[in-house]
Amino acid sequence: MPYRDFDVRSLARYLHLSPQQVIKLAERGNLPGRKIGGNWKFAKPDVHRWFEQRIGGSSEAELVHVENVLHQSAPRENQHPLRIFDLLPLEAIEIPLPARTKNSVIDTMAEVAARTGWLWDPKALAAAVRVREDIHSTALDNGVAFLHPRRPMSKILAQPFLALGCTVTGIPFGGAAPLTDVFFLICSTDDRMHLRLLARLSRLLTVSGFLNELHQAPDAAAARQIVLEAEEKL
């Protein structure tokens, strides 16, 4: 049962906290849970959304901690270093991205991702990304957006990967920034991988000069090299 609820002990192990800390967070409303028969239960989708929100507002030190927690809680066979460079194939990068509206960005990014052969239904992914954006924009205040559906879409993906597109000029995309010009599309096959990718991408944005260099990248190969060099600094 992939979405069976956490109880206090299993969530404590997952978050690398003590059971007492989990109970305190839940009682204060800082963890999404509910009491059933006097016992706390935590739905996995709610916990992953909470984690996603936490990642979005974290400092670099907090992001490192989140990455470590997610790494340690992964199944042993998946406890390998996660590198953006390895998950960002050249064919999934579009520089410049020929899009001028929010909808055309989403459609084009899905088409770019489909060039890998790992995404079998770009229209379904684009539709799911729109639903997510309608709920709350994934655009950040630095002009970057992390596009993704509400839940991983494993049925239309062969494996997890990322796509990247940069528009020539920024476009209104919602969120805190008036204009957005860098778009990462997160194609994950499960919640944990999604969170690991989100945390790793968020750390990448903390590397000094990374976005400035990305804005000046003349083509996909140059952009991918910039990602590699920035990630080596983490």
N, CA and C of each residue as an Amber inpcrd file, in Angstrom:
protein
   702
   0.8570000  -1.1930000   0.0000000   0.0000000   0.0000000   0.0000000
   0.8860000   1.2340000   0.0000000   1.1000000   1.8690000  -1.1660000
   2.0750000   2.9400000  -1.2830000   1.7280000   4.1850000  -0.5000000
   0.4330000   4.4230000  -0.1970000   0.0570000   5.6600000   0.4720000
  -0.4730000   5.4230000   1.8820000  -0.0680000   4.3120000   2.5260000
  -0.4860000   4.0460000   3.8880000   0.0200000   5.1680000   4.7950000
  -0.7970000   5.5770000   5.7350000  -0.4420000   6.6820000   6.6200000
   0.7950000   6.3690000   7.4510000   1.5200000   7.4330000   7.8040000
   2.5540000   7.3420000   8.8250000   1.8750000   7.3530000  10.1890000
   2.4380000   6.6250000  11.1490000   2.1010000   6.8770000  12.5430000
   3.2500000   7.6930000  13.1220000   3.2030000   7.9820000  14.4190000
   4.2230000   8.8510000  15.0180000   5.6120000   8.2560000  14.8710000
   5.7480000   6.9720000  15.1470000   7.0850000   6.3600000  15.1190000
   7.6530000   6.2830000  13.6980000   6.8220000   5.8950000  12.7440000
   7.3370000   5.7800000  11.3800000   7.6560000   7.1520000  10.7920000
   6.8650000   8.1640000  11.1440000   7.1640000   9.5100000  10.6510000
   8.4170000  10.0590000  11.3260000   8.5960000   9.7350000  12.5960000
   9.8070000  10.1640000  13.2920000  11.0480000   9.5810000  12.6250000
  10.9800000   8.3030000  12.2530000  12.1130000   7.6860000  11.5510000
  12.3360000   8.3560000  10.1990000  11.2480000   8.6370000   9.5010000
  11.3330000   9.2330000   8.1650000  11.9610000  10.6270000   8.2160000
  11.5800000  11.4170000   9.2320000  12.0620000  12.7900000   9.3430000
  13.3240000  12.9100000  10.1830000  13.7820000  11.7960000  10.7270000
  14.9480000  11.7950000  11.6200000  14.7340000  12.7460000  12.8010000
  13.5540000  12.6060000  13.4120000  13.1980000  13.3280000  14.6150000
  12.8330000  12.3090000  15.6880000  12.6720000  12.7790000  16.9130000
  12.1780000  11.8990000  17.9620000  10.6590000  11.8650000  17.8970000
  10.0270000  10.7970000  18.3840000   8.5590000  10.7650000  18.4180000
   7.9700000  11.9570000  19.1650000   8.6540000  12.3850000  20.2310000
   8.1680000  13.5340000  20.9980000   8.1650000  14.8100000  20.1480000
   9.1890000  14.9690000  19.2980000   9.2380000  16.1430000  18.4220000
   8.1140000  16.1180000  17.3970000   7.8190000  14.9310000  16.8610000
   6.7310000  14.8040000  15.8940000   5.3980000  15.1750000  16.5470000
   5.1550000  14.6530000  17.7470000   3.9080000  14.9480000  18.4510000
   3.7870000  16.4470000  18.7280000   4.8720000  17.0590000  19.1480000
   4.8510000  18.4920000  19.4470000   4.5440000  19.3000000  18.1910000
   5.1700000  18.9580000  17.0660000   4.9130000  19.6670000  15.8070000
   3.4570000  19.5100000  15.3800000   2.9310000  18.2920000  15.5480000
   1.5450000  18.0390000  15.1580000   0.5730000  18.7990000  16.0570000
   0.8130000  18.7940000  17.3510000  -0.0820000  19.4720000  18.2860000
  -0.0860000  20.9750000  18.0700000   1.0310000  21.5160000  17.5970000
   1.1190000  22.9590000  17.3320000   0.6220000  23.3230000  15.9370000
   0.1840000  22.3140000  15.1670000  -0.2990000  22.5830000  13.8220000
   0.7880000  22.7800000  12.7950000   2.0140000  22.4080000  13.1370000
   3.1380000  22.5840000  12.2200000   3.4110000  21.3520000  11.3610000
   2.6720000  20.2900000  11.5990000   2.7380000  19.0870000  10.7760000
   1.3050000  18.6920000  10.4200000   1.0320000  18.3400000   9.1680000
  -0.3420000  17.9830000   8.7820000  -0.7040000  16.5810000   9.2430000
  -1.5080000  16.5020000  10.2940000  -1.9100000  15.1970000  10.8190000
  -3.3040000  15.2570000  11.4190000  -3.7960000  14.1120000  11.8180000
  -5.1160000  14.0530000  12.4380000  -5.0970000  12.9460000  13.4800000
  -5.8990000  13.1020000  14.4980000  -5.9890000  12.0890000  15.5460000
  -7.1490000  11.1450000  15.2610000  -6.8510000   9.8500000  15.2990000
  -7.8630000   8.8170000  15.1150000  -7.7900000   7.8740000  16.3080000
  -8.8300000   7.8440000  17.0880000  -8.8340000   6.9990000  18.2830000
  -7.7350000   7.3650000  19.2600000  -7.4020000   8.6450000  19.3220000
  -6.3670000   9.1050000  20.2470000  -4.9540000   8.9860000  19.7140000
  -4.7860000   8.4510000  18.5050000  -3.4520000   8.2800000  17.9200000
  -3.2850000   9.1740000  16.6910000  -2.0910000   9.7700000  16.5680000
  -1.8090000  10.6270000  15.4260000  -1.5650000   9.7900000  14.1750000
  -2.1620000  10.2430000  13.0500000  -1.9260000   9.6510000  11.7440000
  -1.5640000  10.7610000  10.7680000  -0.6410000  10.4460000   9.8560000
  -0.1430000  11.4520000   8.9160000  -0.1750000  10.8640000   7.5010000
  -0.9970000  11.4380000   6.6320000  -1.1000000  10.9440000   5.2560000
   0.1750000  11.2820000   4.4920000   0.7270000  10.3120000   3.7790000
   1.9760000  10.5400000   3.0610000   1.8980000  11.6880000   2.0660000
   0.8390000  11.8230000   1.2560000   0.7820000  12.9780000   0.3450000
   0.8230000  14.3140000   1.0830000   0.1520000  14.3830000   2.2680000
   0.1630000  15.6250000   3.0420000   1.5580000  15.9180000   3.5880000
   2.2450000  14.8800000   4.0380000   3.6070000  15.0630000   4.5500000
   4.5330000  15.5270000   3.4430000   4.3850000  14.9810000   2.2420000
   5.2460000  15.3890000   1.1360000   4.9570000  16.8180000   0.7030000
   3.7020000  17.2450000   0.7350000   3.3860000  18.6380000   0.4170000
   3.9730000  19.5680000   1.4680000   3.9050000  19.1530000   2.7420000
   4.5110000  19.9360000   3.8250000   6.0130000  20.0750000   3.6080000
   6.6510000  18.9720000   3.2130000   8.0830000  18.9830000   2.9420000
   8.3890000  19.9310000   1.7820000   7.5570000  19.8880000   0.7480000
   7.7620000  20.7510000  -0.4200000   7.7030000  22.2230000  -0.0190000
   6.7240000  22.5760000   0.7980000   6.6060000  23.9580000   1.2620000
   7.7980000  24.3530000   2.1200000   8.2870000  23.4270000   2.9250000
   9.4420000  23.6970000   3.7700000  10.6840000  23.9500000   2.9270000
  10.8550000  23.1640000   1.8660000  11.9990000  23.3410000   0.9740000
  11.9680000  24.7340000   0.3570000  10.7750000  25.1740000  -0.0690000
  10.6580000  26.4560000  -0.7430000  11.0860000  27.6410000   0.0920000
  11.0160000  27.5380000   1.4100000  11.3850000  28.6650000   2.2520000
  12.6270000  28.4400000   3.0780000  13.4810000  27.5070000   2.6640000
  14.6320000  27.1250000   3.4780000  15.9070000  27.8610000   3.0950000
  16.7900000  28.0080000   4.0780000  18.1280000  28.5380000   3.8290000
  19.0000000  27.4190000   3.2780000  20.2280000  27.7600000   2.8690000
  21.1140000  26.7370000   2.3200000  21.3970000  25.6460000   3.3530000
  21.6450000  26.0450000   4.6010000  21.9290000  25.0520000   5.6450000
  20.7320000  24.1330000   5.8600000  19.5370000  24.6980000   5.8270000
  18.3360000  23.8850000   5.9990000  18.1330000  22.9490000   4.8110000
  18.4790000  23.4270000   3.6110000  18.3600000  22.5820000   2.4190000
  19.3050000  21.3910000   2.4930000  20.5150000  21.6220000   3.0110000
  21.4660000  20.5250000   3.1850000  20.8780000  19.4860000   4.1300000
  20.2600000  19.9570000   5.2240000  19.6430000  19.0390000   6.1840000
  18.5060000  18.2590000   5.5290000  17.6630000  18.9480000   4.7560000
  16.5540000  18.2790000   4.0840000  17.0780000  17.2230000   3.1190000
  18.0960000  17.5770000   2.3460000  18.6910000  16.6090000   1.4160000
  19.1830000  15.3720000   2.1470000  19.8430000  15.5840000   3.2770000
  20.3780000  14.4570000   4.0460000  19.2530000  13.5740000   4.5820000
  18.1830000  14.2000000   5.0580000  17.0460000  13.4310000   5.5700000
  16.4440000  12.5820000   4.4600000  16.2210000  13.1860000   3.2940000
  15.6140000  12.4570000   2.1780000  16.5390000  11.3650000   1.6630000
  17.8310000  11.6260000   1.6660000  18.8050000  10.6330000   1.2230000
  18.8010000   9.4230000   2.1590000  18.8190000   9.6900000   3.4520000
  18.8940000   8.6110000   4.4340000  17.6030000   7.8160000   4.5190000
  16.4820000   8.4470000   4.1670000  15.2050000   7.7510000   4.2630000
  14.8680000   6.9760000   2.9920000  15.6870000   7.1250000   1.9510000
  15.4390000   6.3950000   0.7020000  15.7870000   4.9240000   0.8770000
  15.1690000   4.0420000   0.0920000  15.5560000   2.6370000   0.1190000
  17.0450000   2.4930000  -0.1750000  17.6800000   1.4960000   0.3990000
  19.1380000   1.3550000   0.2880000  19.6170000   1.3540000  -1.1620000
  18.8310000   0.7150000  -2.0550000  19.2680000   0.6350000  -3.4540000
  19.2210000   1.9960000  -4.1460000  18.5110000   2.9690000  -3.5320000
  18.4190000   4.2990000  -4.1310000  19.2370000   5.3390000  -3.3760000
  20.0520000   4.8890000  -2.4260000  20.8390000   5.8340000  -1.6460000
  22.1580000   6.1440000  -2.3570000  22.0470000   6.7170000  -3.5290000
  23.2090000   7.1290000  -4.2910000  23.1820000   8.6510000  -4.4170000
  24.3270000   9.2720000  -4.6280000  24.3560000  10.7330000  -4.7630000
  23.4530000  11.1920000  -5.9110000  22.7110000  12.2610000  -5.6630000
  21.8050000  12.7950000  -6.6680000  22.4490000  14.0160000  -7.3030000
  22.6300000  13.9780000  -8.6230000  23.2360000  15.1060000  -9.3270000
  22.2850000  15.6130000 -10.4060000  22.0480000  16.9190000 -10.3820000
  21.1970000  17.5390000 -11.3870000  21.7660000  17.2960000 -12.7780000
  23.0800000  17.4000000 -12.9070000  23.7360000  17.2240000 -14.2040000
  23.3870000  15.8680000 -14.8160000  23.3840000  14.8250000 -13.9970000
  23.1070000  13.4800000 -14.5040000  21.6510000  13.3090000 -14.9340000
  20.7590000  14.0810000 -14.3320000  19.3330000  13.9520000 -14.5960000
  18.8250000  14.9660000 -15.6160000  19.7520000  15.7360000 -16.1950000
  19.3930000  16.7830000 -17.1450000  20.0750000  16.4940000 -18.4840000
  19.4760000  15.6360000 -19.3240000  20.0950000  15.3030000 -20.6090000
  20.0690000  16.4930000 -21.5660000  21.0120000  16.4940000 -22.4700000
  21.1570000  17.6050000 -23.4000000  19.8790000  17.8460000 -24.2000000
  19.2250000  16.7790000 -24.6270000  18.0300000  16.9380000 -25.4560000
  16.8440000  17.5060000 -24.6870000  16.9450000  17.5710000 -23.3550000
  15.8690000  18.1230000 -22.5290000  16.1470000  19.5750000 -22.1380000
  17.0430000  20.2390000 -22.8600000  17.3610000  21.6460000 -22.6060000
  17.0470000  22.4500000 -23.8620000  16.3150000  23.5300000 -23.6960000
  15.9670000  24.3920000 -24.8260000  16.4330000  25.8170000 -24.5370000
  17.4770000  26.2530000 -25.2580000  18.0530000  27.5880000 -25.1180000
  18.1360000  28.2250000 -26.5020000  17.3820000  29.2850000 -26.8100000
  16.3270000  29.8600000 -25.9690000  15.0240000  29.0670000 -26.0840000
  14.1680000  29.2480000 -25.0910000  12.8580000  28.6040000 -25.0940000
  11.8830000  29.5010000 -25.8540000  11.3240000  29.0220000 -26.9780000
  10.4500000  29.8670000 -27.8070000   9.0270000  29.9400000 -27.2550000
   8.8520000  30.6580000 -26.1750000   7.5320000  30.7760000 -25.5470000
   7.3710000  32.1920000 -25.0120000   6.1660000  32.7180000 -25.1130000
   5.9110000  34.0900000 -24.6880000   4.7730000  34.2060000 -23.6810000
   4.1050000  33.1030000 -23.4060000   3.0030000  33.1150000 -22.4520000
   3.1760000  31.9520000 -21.4830000   2.4490000  32.0080000 -20.3880000
   2.5160000  30.9540000 -19.3820000   2.1220000  29.6120000 -19.9760000
   1.0250000  29.5780000 -20.7100000   0.5730000  28.3210000 -21.2880000
   1.5540000  27.7740000 -22.3120000   2.1300000  28.6620000 -23.1270000
   3.0770000  28.1730000 -24.1320000   4.3620000  27.6750000 -23.4910000
   4.7660000  28.2510000 -22.3540000   5.9170000  27.7320000 -21.6180000
   5.6510000  26.2990000 -21.1810000   4.4960000  26.0650000 -20.5770000
   4.1660000  24.7340000 -20.0630000   4.1040000  23.7090000 -21.1970000
   3.4260000  24.0730000 -22.2820000   3.3180000  23.1510000 -23.4190000
   4.6790000  22.8410000 -24.0190000   5.4810000  23.8900000 -24.2120000
   6.7870000  23.7000000 -24.8520000   7.7340000  22.9140000 -23.9670000
   7.7090000  23.1640000 -22.6710000   8.5820000  22.4260000 -21.7580000
   8.2210000  20.9420000 -21.7560000   6.9450000  20.6270000 -21.8220000
   6.5320000  19.2140000 -21.8910000   7.0160000  18.5760000 -23.1900000
   6.9500000  19.3220000 -24.2830000   7.4320000  18.8050000 -25.5710000
   8.9450000  18.6050000 -25.5460000   9.6630000  19.5390000 -24.9200000
  11.1170000  19.4060000 -24.7800000  11.4460000  18.1470000 -23.9740000
  10.7260000  17.9330000 -22.8750000  10.9510000  16.7450000 -22.0440000
  10.6940000  15.4680000 -22.8320000   9.6970000  15.4950000 -23.7130000
   9.3380000  14.3010000 -24.4830000  10.4200000  13.9070000 -25.4790000
  11.3180000  14.8390000 -25.8140000  12.3930000  14.5110000 -26.7540000
  13.3340000  13.4480000 -26.2030000  13.3360000  13.2710000 -24.8970000
  14.1930000  12.2510000 -24.2890000  13.7070000  10.8410000 -24.5930000
  12.4180000  10.6970000 -24.9040000  11.8160000   9.3770000 -25.0450000
  11.3570000   8.8050000 -23.7200000  11.5770000   9.5300000 -22.6330000
  11.2080000   9.0520000 -21.2940000   9.8360000   9.5460000 -20.8550000
   9.2760000  10.5000000 -21.5680000   7.9320000  11.0130000 -21.2880000
   7.0310000  10.5950000 -22.4420000   6.0190000   9.7940000 -22.1500000
   5.1870000   9.1990000 -23.1880000   3.9390000  10.0010000 -23.5100000
   3.5460000  10.9320000 -22.6320000   2.3170000  11.6870000 -22.8750000
   2.5300000  13.1350000 -22.4420000   3.1880000  13.9360000 -23.2840000
   3.4700000  15.3260000 -22.9050000   2.2140000  16.1590000 -22.6750000
   1.1350000  15.8600000 -23.3880000  -0.0930000  16.6310000 -23.1950000
  -0.6710000  16.3960000 -21.8080000  -0.6130000  15.1400000 -21.3290000
  -1.1200000  14.8430000 -19.9890000  -0.2710000  15.5290000 -18.9270000
   1.0370000  15.5340000 -19.1300000   1.9140000  16.2020000 -18.1670000
   1.6520000  17.6990000 -18.1670000   1.5260000  18.2970000 -19.3350000
   1.2670000  19.7360000 -19.4140000  -0.0440000  20.0880000 -18.7110000
  -1.0660000  19.2750000 -18.9080000  -2.3480000  19.5300000 -18.2520000
  -2.2120000  19.4500000 -16.7320000  -1.4430000  18.4790000 -16.2420000
  -1.2500000  18.3250000 -14.7980000  -0.4340000  19.4780000 -14.2250000
   0.5430000  19.9630000 -14.9780000   1.3310000  21.1150000 -14.5300000
   0.4390000  22.3530000 -14.4360000  -0.4710000  22.5280000 -15.3930000
  -1.3910000  23.6740000 -15.3350000  -2.2620000  23.6250000 -14.0830000
  -2.7390000  22.4350000 -13.7480000  -3.5520000  22.2920000 -12.5360000
  -2.7480000  22.7230000 -11.3200000  -1.4930000  22.3000000 -11.2540000
  -0.6230000  22.6790000 -10.1290000  -0.3990000  24.1870000 -10.1010000
  -0.1560000  24.7970000 -11.2540000   0.0850000  26.2330000 -11.3090000
  -1.1660000  27.0230000 -10.9370000  -2.3420000  26.4920000 -11.2640000
  -3.5860000  27.1780000 -10.8980000  -3.7900000  27.1980000  -9.3910000
  -3.2840000  26.1750000  -8.7020000  -3.4040000  26.1160000  -7.2450000
  -2.4580000  27.1230000  -6.6010000  -1.2230000  27.1120000  -7.0380000
  -0.2030000  28.0370000  -6.5100000   0.9740000  28.0370000  -7.4680000
   1.4090000  29.2110000  -7.8580000   2.5030000  29.3130000  -8.8200000
   3.7910000  28.7280000  -8.2480000   4.5580000  28.0550000  -9.1000000
   5.8650000  27.5230000  -8.6900000   6.9840000  28.5140000  -8.9860000
   6.6300000  29.7190000  -9.4630000   7.6400000  30.7350000  -9.7450000
   8.1910000  31.3160000  -8.4450000   9.5060000  31.4770000  -8.3950000
  10.1840000  32.0270000  -7.2290000  10.4910000  33.4990000  -7.4560000
  10.9650000  34.1660000  -6.4040000  11.2170000  35.5940000  -6.5280000
  12.5100000  35.9170000  -7.2730000  13.2720000  34.8970000  -7.6790000
  14.5140000  35.1270000  -8.4250000  14.3390000  34.9050000  -9.9290000
  13.0980000  34.7510000 -10.4000000  12.8540000  34.5780000 -11.8140000
  12.9530000  33.1490000 -12.3000000  12.9320000  32.1830000 -11.3770000
  13.0040000  30.7610000 -11.7100000  11.6890000  30.0980000 -11.3110000
  11.2330000  29.1490000 -12.1270000  10.0490000  28.3600000 -11.7810000
  10.4000000  26.8790000 -11.8210000   9.9010000  26.1290000 -10.8470000
  10.0780000  24.6790000 -10.7930000   8.7590000  24.0260000 -11.1880000
   8.5430000  23.8420000 -12.4590000   7.2870000  23.2680000 -12.9430000
   7.1730000  21.7970000 -12.5520000   5.9930000  21.4020000 -12.1060000
   5.7450000  19.9970000 -11.7850000   4.2670000  19.7830000 -11.5230000
   3.7670000  18.5680000 -11.7240000   2.3710000  18.2670000 -11.3760000
   2.2180000  18.1360000  -9.8680000   0.9820000  18.0500000  -9.4060000
   0.7340000  17.9170000  -7.9650000   1.3220000  16.6240000  -7.4260000
   1.2170000  15.5590000  -8.1890000   1.7370000  14.2650000  -7.7830000
   2.5960000  13.7010000  -8.9060000   3.6160000  12.9150000  -8.5880000
   4.4100000  12.2620000  -9.6340000   3.5330000  11.4360000 -10.5690000
   3.9050000  11.4160000 -11.8570000   3.1060000  10.7170000 -12.8650000
   3.9080000   9.5460000 -13.4180000   4.0890000   8.5350000 -12.5950000
   4.9490000   7.4090000 -12.9400000   4.4350000   6.6220000 -14.1470000
   3.1300000   6.6690000 -14.4240000   2.5640000   5.8790000 -15.5210000
   2.9530000   6.4190000 -16.8910000   3.4000000   7.6650000 -16.9610000
   3.7740000   8.2200000 -18.2670000   5.2710000   8.5370000 -18.3410000
   6.0410000   8.0690000 -17.3520000   7.4730000   8.3410000 -17.3140000
   8.2590000   7.0350000 -17.2440000   9.3290000   6.9580000 -18.0170000
  10.1940000   5.7770000 -17.9690000  11.1610000   5.8640000 -16.8060000
  11.5220000   7.0790000 -16.4120000  12.4770000   7.2900000 -15.3240000
  12.4220000   8.7550000 -14.9160000  12.9410000   9.0890000 -13.7310000
  12.9590000  10.4920000 -13.3210000  14.0250000  11.2750000 -14.0900000
  13.7020000  12.5170000 -14.4330000  14.6690000  13.3900000 -15.0870000
  14.1750000  14.8310000 -15.0050000  14.9870000  15.7470000 -15.5120000
  14.6640000  17.1650000 -15.5070000  14.7460000  17.7210000 -16.9170000
  13.9910000  18.7840000 -17.1690000  14.1160000  19.5520000 -18.3980000
  14.3480000  21.0080000 -17.9990000  15.0000000  21.7500000 -18.8800000
  15.3480000  23.1410000 -18.5960000  15.0850000  23.9900000 -19.8310000
  14.4920000  25.1510000 -19.6060000  14.2900000  26.1050000 -20.6850000
  14.4940000  27.5180000 -20.1780000  15.0860000  28.3820000 -21.0070000
  15.2930000  29.7910000 -20.6530000  14.7400000  30.6600000 -21.7770000
  13.8100000  31.5190000 -21.4450000  13.2530000  32.4220000 -22.4410000
  14.1790000  33.6220000 -22.6320000  14.0770000  34.2640000 -23.7940000
  14.9240000  35.4310000 -24.0840000  14.5770000  36.5890000 -23.1640000
  13.2980000  36.7830000 -22.9490000  12.8390000  37.8070000 -22.0080000
  11.9010000  37.1470000 -21.0070000  11.7910000  37.7420000 -19.8360000
  10.9160000  37.1870000 -18.8170000   9.4560000  37.3470000 -19.1830000
   8.6270000  36.4560000 -18.6480000   7.1850000  36.5220000 -18.8940000
   6.4500000  36.4890000 -17.5540000   5.2590000  37.0710000 -17.4760000
   4.4700000  36.9850000 -16.2410000   4.0780000  35.5280000 -15.9850000
   4.4310000  35.0170000 -14.8200000   4.1580000  33.6150000 -14.5220000
   3.5350000  33.4360000 -13.1450000   3.1780000  34.5310000 -12.5110000
   2.6510000  34.4320000 -11.1590000   3.7840000  34.3700000 -10.1550000
   3.4580000  34.1260000  -8.9220000   4.5020000  34.0410000  -7.9120000
   4.9820000  35.4120000  -7.4770000   6.1220000  35.4260000  -6.7920000
   6.6230000  36.6620000  -6.1860000   7.2950000  37.5850000  -7.1840000
   7.8870000  37.0330000  -8.2370000   8.6140000  37.8530000  -9.2050000
   7.6640000  38.3570000 -10.2960000   7.8690000  39.5980000 -10.7730000
   7.0080000  40.0940000 -11.8530000   7.2000000  39.3280000 -13.1560000
   8.4460000  38.8460000 -13.3930000   8.7540000  38.1200000 -14.6190000
   9.6010000  36.8930000 -14.3020000   9.4160000  35.8440000 -15.0840000
  10.1600000  34.5900000 -14.9150000  10.7730000  34.2150000 -16.2510000
  12.0510000  33.7810000 -16.2300000  12.7030000  33.4350000 -17.4990000
  13.4850000  32.1200000 -17.4700000  13.5650000  31.4700000 -16.3190000
  14.2440000  30.1760000 -16.2120000  13.2430000  29.1510000 -15.6980000
  13.0900000  28.0590000 -16.4410000  12.0690000  27.0670000 -16.1150000
  12.6860000  25.6730000 -16.0470000  12.6000000  25.0630000 -14.8680000
  12.9600000  23.6580000 -14.7000000  11.6580000  22.8610000 -14.6220000
  11.5810000  21.7860000 -15.3830000  10.4380000  20.8780000 -15.3160000
  10.8820000  19.6160000 -14.5930000  10.2580000  19.3370000 -13.4450000
  10.6100000  18.1790000 -12.6290000   9.7280000  17.0040000 -13.0200000
  10.3500000  15.9810000 -13.5860000   9.6390000  14.7650000 -13.9890000
  10.0700000  13.6390000 -13.0520000   9.3150000  13.4220000 -12.0040000
   9.6800000  12.4200000 -11.0020000   8.6760000  11.2770000 -10.9990000
   9.1280000  10.1390000 -10.5260000   8.2850000   8.9450000 -10.5320000
   7.7380000   8.5850000  -9.1480000   8.1850000   9.2770000  -8.1080000
   7.6390000   9.0500000  -6.7700000   7.8660000  10.3040000  -5.9400000
   7.1620000  10.3930000  -4.8160000   7.2120000  11.6030000  -3.9930000
   8.6040000  11.8770000  -3.4550000   9.2950000  10.8440000  -2.9790000
  10.6120000  11.0600000  -2.3940000  11.5990000  11.6110000  -3.4190000
  11.5870000  11.0400000  -4.6330000  12.4660000  11.5430000  -5.6780000
  12.1220000  12.9850000  -6.0320000  10.8370000  13.3040000  -6.0760000
  10.4210000  14.6790000  -6.3520000  11.0140000  15.6420000  -5.3240000
  10.9020000  15.2710000  -4.0580000  11.4190000  16.1410000  -3.0020000
  12.9360000  16.2490000  -3.0620000  13.6070000  15.1470000  -3.3730000
  15.0710000  15.1920000  -3.4960000  15.4930000  16.1140000  -4.6430000
  14.7930000  16.0200000  -5.7710000  15.0980000  16.8930000  -6.8980000
  14.8250000  18.3510000  -6.5490000  13.7150000  18.5990000  -5.8790000
  13.3610000  19.9620000  -5.5020000  14.3960000  20.5520000  -4.5560000
  14.8320000  19.7780000  -3.5700000  15.8340000  20.2580000  -2.6290000
  17.1690000  20.5040000  -3.3230000  17.5530000  19.6010000  -4.2150000
  18.8320000  19.7570000  -4.9260000  18.8130000  20.9650000  -5.8520000
  17.7120000  21.1550000  -6.5690000  17.5850000  22.3290000  -7.4220000
  17.6320000  23.6120000  -6.6010000  16.9660000  23.6070000  -5.4680000
  16.9630000  24.7910000  -4.6080000  18.3670000  25.1170000  -4.1260000
  19.1460000  24.0880000  -3.8090000  20.5400000  24.3230000  -3.4250000
  21.3480000  24.8800000  -4.5860000  21.0930000  24.3800000  -5.7820000
  21.8270000  24.8440000  -6.9580000  21.6450000  26.3530000  -7.1420000
  20.4630000  26.8500000  -6.8590000  20.1950000  28.2690000  -7.0300000
  20.9460000  29.1340000  -6.0190000  21.4710000  28.5180000  -4.9570000
  22.2220000  29.2930000  -3.9610000  23.6740000  29.5090000  -4.3740000
  24.1310000  28.8400000  -5.4280000  25.5210000  28.9930000  -5.8750000
  25.7050000  30.3760000  -6.4850000  26.6480000  31.1180000  -5.9750000
  26.8780000  32.4890000  -6.4290000  27.1830000  32.5340000  -7.9280000
  26.4600000  33.3880000  -8.6340000  26.7000000  33.5960000 -10.0610000
  26.0340000  32.5990000 -10.9810000  25.4160000  31.5540000 -10.4210000
  24.8410000  30.5010000 -11.2680000  23.7890000  31.0500000 -12.2300000
  22.8300000  31.7960000 -11.7120000  21.7570000  32.2790000 -12.5770000
  22.2670000  33.2710000 -13.6110000  23.1960000  34.1330000 -13.2190000
  23.7560000  35.0860000 -14.1760000  24.4210000  34.3580000 -15.3390000
  25.1760000  33.3160000 -15.0220000  25.8410000  32.5450000 -16.0770000
  24.8190000  31.8200000 -16.9470000  23.7750000  31.2980000 -16.3270000
  22.7520000  30.5780000 -17.0850000  22.0380000  31.5130000 -18.0580000
  21.7960000  32.7380000 -17.6230000  21.1430000  33.7160000 -18.4910000
  21.9760000  34.0070000 -19.7400000  23.2800000  33.8420000 -19.6380000
  24.1710000  34.1640000 -20.7580000  24.5220000  32.9340000 -21.6020000
  24.0200000  31.7800000 -21.2390000  24.3440000  30.5570000 -21.9840000
  23.8210000  30.6610000 -23.4150000  24.6940000  30.4310000 -24.4100000
  24.2580000  30.5660000 -25.8110000  23.4780000  29.3640000 -26.3330000
  23.6460000  28.2000000 -25.6960000  22.9820000  27.0050000 -26.2050000
  22.8410000  25.9690000 -25.0900000  22.2500000  24.8340000 -25.4360000
  21.9750000  23.7840000 -24.4490000  23.2530000  23.2180000 -23.8450000
  24.2660000  23.0000000 -24.6720000  25.5130000  22.4130000 -24.1710000
  26.1690000  23.3360000 -23.1480000  26.1570000  24.6370000 -23.4280000
  26.7510000  25.5930000 -22.4930000  25.9630000  25.6320000 -21.1870000
  24.6410000  25.5780000 -21.2860000  23.8100000  25.5930000 -20.0830000
  24.0800000  24.3620000 -19.2190000  24.2030000  23.2160000 -19.8420000
  24.4540000  21.9820000 -19.0860000  25.8230000  22.0370000 -18.4140000
  26.8100000  22.6200000 -19.0700000  28.1370000  22.7590000 -18.4720000
  28.0930000  23.7030000 -17.2770000  27.3080000  24.7530000 -17.3720000
  27.1480000  25.6900000 -16.2540000  26.5270000  24.9800000 -15.0540000
  25.5480000  24.1180000 -15.3130000  24.9370000  23.3340000 -14.2330000
  25.9800000  22.4400000 -13.5800000  26.8060000  21.7940000 -14.3810000
  27.8490000  20.9060000 -13.8570000  28.8180000  21.6760000 -12.9630000
  29.3040000  22.8000000 -13.4410000  30.2940000  23.5760000 -12.6810000
  29.6940000  24.1450000 -11.4000000  28.4400000  24.5570000 -11.4510000
  27.7980000  25.0760000 -10.2510000  27.5750000  23.9630000  -9.2250000
  27.1930000  22.7930000  -9.7180000  26.9070000  21.6880000  -8.8000000
  28.1780000  21.1980000  -8.1280000  29.2960000  21.3140000  -8.7850000
  30.5690000  20.9050000  -8.1840000  30.9470000  21.8000000  -7.0070000
  30.3140000  22.9590000  -6.8870000  30.5990000  23.8850000  -5.7960000
  29.7450000  23.6020000  -4.5600000  28.7660000  22.7430000  -4.6920000
  27.8810000  22.4550000  -3.5430000  28.5980000  21.5850000  -2.5110000
